[in-house]
Amino acid sequence: MKKLAIHGKQDIRWEDADLPEPGPGEVRLRVRFMGICGSDLHYYFHGANGEYAIREPLTPGHELSAVVDLDPSGELAPGTLVTVHPARFGPDAPGLEAHPHLRAGGDYLGSAATMPHRQGGAAEYLVVERQMIRVLPEALPLERAALAEPLAVALHAVSLVGDLEGKRALVIGAGPIGLLVVAAAHAAGATAIGASDVRDEPLTRAAALGATDLVLVGRDKIDDESYDVVFECSGVPVSLTQAVRAAKRAGTIVQVGMLPNAGIEVNLAPMLAKELTLRGAFRFASEIDDAIALLADSDALDAVITHVIPAGDAETAFATARDSATSAKVLISL
């Protein structure tokens, strides 16, 4: 079989590998599509994602759809359509019973956080534990199903604010995750959804998913105290300052975008007088099941997928995914 492997900064190879054999409680999948995530871009273009540097060849990818190739238990028939919950949670911890994704000691597909690295889904064949597999509705196309993981991230972020019905929400950064947060906020009943970005093209995509107020950074102004909830999805420190200004008194800010692992310059002073709540959002727990149901219910999120590129042309795929003017979610076809 073949797999993609990042050997270092801007060094990705479509190389031969041994066919993996499933052990007890495991299933072998034939991967069809893999979405390129922001962490994958960091691993490829920088050789590291935050503090996690590549120390051995890393197969990226945790957003995927596949068909069952071999289930030794016989439970899942060959050809069954599936996606994968990419996390293996750490051991139980007091106070985190409802938050398994926050336990220490787990891992995630396509991550260099552990050594050996947790190899990801950008391979023709992938072996995972049975409990990580989610069987898909037959009517859900495999291309769209590759959005299940990032949509689960968006749904989790929206769930952190409670009831959005009748509220005004602002999404800062209309990249792939921002677009999915727009869709999740729309599904949650937000009355008005603002979307801001530095380019017109992502804003056009956001409008198709339910954004009602489009803000081009540098041209348009966001009024202070104009939104009940703000989702910061760009990971740019100045945008967090903007979020603090835009949030209404007693409002909530959810930090979805990955911030630099360093001291950053942010003006949080207005938080005190407005008694704002600032929450971090980290991956998800069980929301992938809700994401699958939402994807099966409508084809609206097909608009998030702008490119499907063969794995053998991975350099083009990663370069395309990096260019927000021309792409939103880029899938690699395996």
MARFI-40604 format. One record per residue (C-alpha): x, y negated, z; residue in three letters; residue number from 1. Coordinates in steps of 0.5 Angstrom, whole numbers, plus 500, padded with zeros to 3 digits. Each point is the difference from the previous one (the first is absolute). Layout:
BEGIN
X,Y,Z,ALA,NUM;
...
//
This chain:
BEGIN
500,500,500,MET,1;
502,493,500,LYS,2;
500,494,505,LYS,3;
501,493,501,LEU,4;
506,498,505,ALA,5;
503,494,502,ILE,6;
507,500,501,HIS,7;
502,493,502,GLY,8;
498,493,498,LYS,9;
497,500,493,GLN,10;
502,507,499,ASP,11;
494,505,498,ILE,12;
501,506,497,ARG,13;
495,505,497,TRP,14;
503,506,501,GLU,15;
500,508,501,ASP,16;
498,503,507,ALA,17;
498,507,502,ASP,18;
493,502,501,LEU,19;
497,499,507,PRO,20;
497,506,503,GLU,21;
494,499,505,PRO,22;
501,503,507,GLY,23;
495,502,505,PRO,24;
495,495,501,GLY,25;
502,496,493,GLU,26;
498,499,493,VAL,27;
503,498,494,ARG,28;
498,495,496,LEU,29;
501,498,492,ARG,30;
500,492,501,VAL,31;
497,496,494,ARG,32;
500,493,502,PHE,33;
504,496,505,MET,34;
499,493,502,GLY,35;
506,495,501,ILE,36;
500,497,507,CYS,37;
504,494,502,GLY,38;
504,504,504,SER,39;
502,504,494,ASP,40;
502,494,497,LEU,41;
504,498,506,HIS,42;
504,507,500,TYR,43;
501,499,492,TYR,44;
502,493,499,PHE,45;
504,499,507,HIS,46;
502,507,502,GLY,47;
496,499,507,ALA,48;
493,499,502,ASN,49;
501,495,506,GLY,50;
504,503,505,GLU,51;
500,507,497,TYR,52;
506,501,495,ALA,53;
500,506,495,ILE,54;
505,505,503,ARG,55;
499,505,495,GLU,56;
496,501,493,PRO,57;
493,498,502,LEU,58;
494,502,496,THR,59;
495,494,501,PRO,60;
492,500,500,GLY,61;
495,501,505,HIS,62;
494,498,495,GLU,63;
498,506,496,LEU,64;
495,504,497,SER,65;
501,508,498,ALA,66;
497,506,499,VAL,67;
501,506,504,VAL,68;
505,505,497,ASP,69;
501,505,505,LEU,70;
497,501,507,ASP,71;
502,507,503,PRO,72;
494,500,505,SER,73;
496,500,494,GLY,74;
495,495,503,GLU,75;
502,495,494,LEU,76;
499,502,493,ALA,77;
505,498,495,PRO,78;
498,494,496,GLY,79;
496,497,506,THR,80;
500,492,500,LEU,81;
504,497,506,VAL,82;
503,494,503,THR,83;
505,500,506,VAL,84;
500,497,507,HIS,85;
507,498,500,PRO,86;
502,500,507,ALA,87;
502,505,505,ARG,88;
498,497,507,PHE,89;
504,501,506,GLY,90;
499,503,507,PRO,91;
494,498,504,ASP,92;
501,494,504,ALA,93;
496,497,506,PRO,94;
496,494,497,GLY,95;
501,502,493,LEU,96;
494,505,499,GLU,97;
496,496,495,ALA,98;
507,497,497,HIS,99;
504,506,497,PRO,100;
503,496,495,HIS,101;
504,496,506,LEU,102;
503,506,503,ARG,103;
507,501,500,ALA,104;
504,505,497,GLY,105;
495,501,494,GLY,106;
503,499,492,ASP,107;
497,498,494,TYR,108;
501,503,493,LEU,109;
505,496,496,GLY,110;
503,497,506,SER,111;
508,499,502,ALA,112;
498,499,507,ALA,113;
502,507,502,THR,114;
506,504,498,MET,115;
499,504,496,PRO,116;
496,496,497,HIS,117;
492,501,499,ARG,118;
500,502,492,GLN,119;
494,497,497,GLY,120;
495,502,494,GLY,121;
504,497,494,ALA,122;
501,507,498,ALA,123;
497,505,495,GLU,124;
498,505,506,TYR,125;
500,498,508,LEU,126;
499,505,506,VAL,127;
496,497,506,VAL,128;
496,502,506,GLU,129;
493,502,499,ARG,130;
497,495,505,GLN,131;
503,494,495,MET,132;
496,502,494,ILE,133;
493,497,499,ARG,134;
496,503,494,VAL,135;
497,495,495,LEU,136;
493,500,498,PRO,137;
500,503,492,GLU,138;
498,493,498,ALA,139;
506,496,502,LEU,140;
505,500,495,PRO,141;
507,501,502,LEU,142;
503,493,498,GLU,143;
495,497,504,ARG,144;
501,505,506,ALA,145;
507,498,500,ALA,146;
497,493,504,LEU,147;
498,504,506,ALA,148;
506,499,504,GLU,149;
501,492,499,PRO,150;
492,499,500,LEU,151;
500,504,507,ALA,152;
506,495,502,VAL,153;
495,494,498,ALA,154;
494,503,503,LEU,155;
504,501,507,HIS,156;
502,493,500,ALA,157;
493,497,499,VAL,158;
497,505,505,SER,159;
505,497,505,LEU,160;
495,493,500,VAL,161;
494,504,502,GLY,162;
493,498,496,ASP,163;
502,495,494,LEU,164;
492,500,498,GLU,165;
499,492,499,GLY,166;
507,498,501,LYS,167;
505,496,496,ARG,168;
506,504,498,ALA,169;
507,497,497,LEU,170;
505,505,497,VAL,171;
507,497,499,ILE,172;
504,504,495,GLY,173;
496,503,494,ALA,174;
505,506,498,GLY,175;
497,507,500,PRO,176;
499,500,508,ILE,177;
497,493,500,GLY,178;
495,502,494,LEU,179;
498,506,504,LEU,180;
499,496,506,VAL,181;
495,496,496,VAL,182;
497,506,498,ALA,183;
499,502,507,ALA,184;
498,494,503,ALA,185;
495,499,494,HIS,186;
497,507,502,ALA,187;
500,498,508,ALA,188;
495,495,498,GLY,189;
504,493,500,ALA,190;
496,494,498,THR,191;
506,497,497,ALA,192;
507,503,498,ILE,193;
506,495,498,GLY,194;
506,503,497,ALA,195;
506,496,499,SER,196;
506,501,496,ASP,197;
506,497,496,VAL,198;
498,502,494,ARG,199;
493,500,496,ASP,200;
500,507,497,GLU,201;
499,503,507,PRO,202;
495,495,502,LEU,203;
496,502,494,THR,204;
500,508,502,ARG,205;
498,498,507,ALA,206;
494,496,497,ALA,207;
498,507,497,ALA,208;
500,503,506,LEU,209;
496,495,504,GLY,210;
504,494,502,ALA,211;
496,494,499,THR,212;
505,494,502,ASP,213;
506,501,496,LEU,214;
506,496,502,VAL,215;
507,499,496,LEU,216;
505,498,505,VAL,217;
503,493,498,GLY,218;
494,498,497,ARG,219;
494,501,504,ASP,220;
499,499,508,LYS,221;
498,504,505,ILE,222;
496,496,505,ASP,223;
502,501,507,ASP,224;
495,504,505,GLU,225;
496,502,493,SER,226;
500,508,501,TYR,227;
498,505,506,ASP,228;
505,505,498,VAL,229;
507,499,496,VAL,230;
503,506,498,PHE,231;
508,499,498,GLU,232;
502,505,495,CYS,233;
506,496,497,SER,234;
505,501,505,GLY,235;
503,493,499,VAL,236;
501,497,507,PRO,237;
497,493,497,VAL,238;
493,504,499,SER,239;
500,501,507,LEU,240;
500,493,502,THR,241;
495,499,494,GLN,242;
495,505,503,ALA,243;
501,497,507,VAL,244;
498,493,497,ARG,245;
494,504,496,ALA,246;
497,504,506,ALA,247;
494,497,504,LYS,248;
500,499,507,ARG,249;
500,507,504,ALA,250;
501,503,493,GLY,251;
504,506,498,THR,252;
507,501,496,ILE,253;
502,507,497,VAL,254;
507,500,498,GLN,255;
500,506,495,VAL,256;
506,498,496,GLY,257;
506,502,502,MET,258;
504,494,503,LEU,259;
508,500,500,PRO,260;
503,504,506,ASN,261;
504,494,502,ALA,262;
498,493,503,GLY,263;
496,496,496,ILE,264;
497,493,500,GLU,265;
493,500,502,VAL,266;
496,494,503,ASN,267;
495,504,505,LEU,268;
499,493,504,ALA,269;
492,500,498,PRO,270;
499,507,502,MET,271;
499,497,507,LEU,272;
495,495,499,ALA,273;
496,504,496,LYS,274;
501,506,504,GLU,275;
501,505,494,LEU,276;
501,507,500,THR,277;
506,503,496,LEU,278;
500,507,498,ARG,279;
505,504,497,GLY,280;
498,506,495,ALA,281;
504,506,499,PHE,282;
498,505,495,ARG,283;
493,504,502,PHE,284;
498,506,504,ALA,285;
494,503,497,SER,286;
497,495,495,GLU,287;
503,504,494,ILE,288;
493,504,500,ASP,289;
496,493,500,ASP,290;
505,498,494,ALA,291;
498,506,496,ILE,292;
493,499,501,ALA,293;
500,493,498,LEU,294;
504,502,494,LEU,295;
495,505,498,ALA,296;
495,496,500,ASP,297;
502,494,495,SER,298;
505,499,495,ASP,299;
501,493,502,ALA,300;
507,501,503,LEU,301;
502,503,493,ASP,302;
502,492,499,ALA,303;
506,501,505,VAL,304;
503,505,495,ILE,305;
504,496,495,THR,306;
505,505,497,HIS,307;
501,507,500,VAL,308;
507,502,498,ILE,309;
504,507,499,PRO,310;
505,502,506,ALA,311;
505,501,495,GLY,312;
500,492,499,ASP,313;
500,499,507,ALA,314;
505,493,499,GLU,315;
494,497,496,THR,316;
495,502,505,ALA,317;
504,497,506,PHE,318;
501,494,496,ALA,319;
493,499,498,THR,320;
497,501,507,ALA,321;
505,494,502,ARG,322;
497,495,495,ASP,323;
494,498,503,SER,324;
498,496,494,ALA,325;
499,506,496,THR,326;
498,505,505,SER,327;
496,502,506,ALA,328;
501,508,502,LYS,329;
504,504,495,VAL,330;
500,507,500,LEU,331;
505,505,498,ILE,332;
497,506,496,SER,333;
503,507,502,LEU,334;
//
